[in-house]
Amino acid sequence: MSSNLQLLQITLQALSSFAIAGGLIFTAVQFAQARKAQLVANFSKLVELQYELRKIRVEQPSLASVHSQDVEHLHSEREIQEYFLNLMQLSLYEIAWYAHKHGQLPNDYFHSWTSRMWQVAQEQSFQRMIANPAMKIMHDEFDAFVRRLIEMPAPPSS
């Protein structure tokens, strides 16, 4: 009888230990997911602030010359507006790309963005913007991704 009781105690202790270990693993996974979500939120906020600076230049092209290198190859207010409007579109896409890269945006939604950005990239104003040697602040990996995307002969299939 005492061996049955001992076996029951060991079984209950093992179950308790597994429950605690499972809880710790679950907590660690939740913590990692929260950290990843915060990482994407921080990145998105920085890109949103950059977007707002670009928006000012679209709305008031005369302010773009504050950083003379940004407008060195632009010759009219219209060119300045087109340049920064295309950068604004690129900023939004960069947020989508980064969120997707970190598992925060589903594949189907990201692929719809990618198809649309391929179409945008075929426009002359976008081509001029990307070819302009002025500094474009964006994630290096994203820059390479966009340059590969725009070289594709057709939009990528999902």
N, C-alpha and C positions, 0 to 999 in steps of 0.2 A: 504494500500500500504506500509506503514512504517513497519508493522509487517512482511510482506514478505521480505522486505529489511533486517530487523533485523534477520530473520530466515536465510537468505542467508549469512549474515556476521558471524553468529554463526556457520553455517555449514562449511564455509571456514576456520574459526579459528580452528574448531575441526579437519578438514582435515590437516591443517598445523601442528597442535600439534601431530596428529598421524604420519605424515610424519617425523617430528623431532624425535619422540620417536622411530619409526622404524629405522631411521638412527643411533640413539644411540645404539639400540640393535644390529644392524648389525655390527657396529664398535666394540662393546664389543665382539661379537662372533669372528670377524676377529682377534682381539687382542689376544683372548684366543687361537685361532688356531696358530697364529704366535708364541706365547709363548711356546706352546706344540712342535712346529717344532724346535724351538731353544733349548728346553730341550733335544730333541732327538739328535739334531746335537751336542750339548755339550757332551752328554753321548757317542755318536759314536766316537767323537774325542778322548776322554780319552781311550776308548777301542782300537782304532786304534794305539794310542801311545804305549799302553801295547802290542799290536800285534807286533809292530816293535821291542820292547825289546825281545820278544819271538823269533822273526825271527833271531835276532843276535845270539841267543843261538843255533838255529838250524844250522845256517851257521858256527858258531865258537863254538862248544860245550865246548871247554876249558874255555870259559868265563862264563859258567853257574856256575862254582864253586865260583864266586864272592860272591854269597849268598849260603853258604854251606848247609843250610837247604833245598834248592831247589834240590840239587843233592844227598842228604844223602842216599837215597834208590836206586840211579841209579849207575850202575857199569861199564858202557862203554859209549863211545861217541855215539854209535848207540842208546842206551837207552835214553840218553839225547836228541838226535835229535827227536826220536819218541815222547818222553814226551812233548817237547815244540811244535812240529808240531801239535799234538793233541790239545794242549792248543790254538794254533793259530786257528784251525778249530772251537774250542769252542768260541773263541773271535768273529769270524764272525757270528756265530749263536746267540751269546748274543746280538749283534747289531740288528739282525733281530727280535729277541724276544722282545727287548725293543721298537723298532719301532712299532711292532705289538701291543704291550701292550698299546701304546699311540695313536693307530689309524692311524699310518703313513704307515703301510704296510698291504695290503689286505689279507684277510683270506686265499684265495687259494694259494697265493705265500708263505705265512708263513707255511701253511700245507705241501707244497712241501719240504720246508727246514726241517720241523719236521720229515717227513718220511725219508729223507736222513740222518739226524743226528741220527735217531734210527738205521739205517744201520751201520753208522760209529761207533756208540756206541757198536755194537756187535763185533767189531774187538778187538783182544787180546791187541794190543798196547793201544787202548782207555781204555779198562778195567783196564789195569795196571796203566795208568795215573790217572784215577778217583779214584782208590784204594790207590794211593800213598798219604801218610799223609802230604806231603809238602803243604805249603800254595798255594792256587789258588785264585787269586784276581778276584772276580766276584760278581755280585749282589746276595745277599742272596736268594732272591725269585727265581732268575734264577737258582742258584745252586740246590734248592729244586725241581724246575721244571725239570731240566736235570736228576736228580737222579730218579724221578718218571718215566720219559720217558724211561730211559735205563732198568728199571725193567719190562717194559711192555713185554708180551710174543710175541707181533707182533707190527708192526708199527701202529700208530694211523690212523684211517680212517678220511678223511676230512669231 
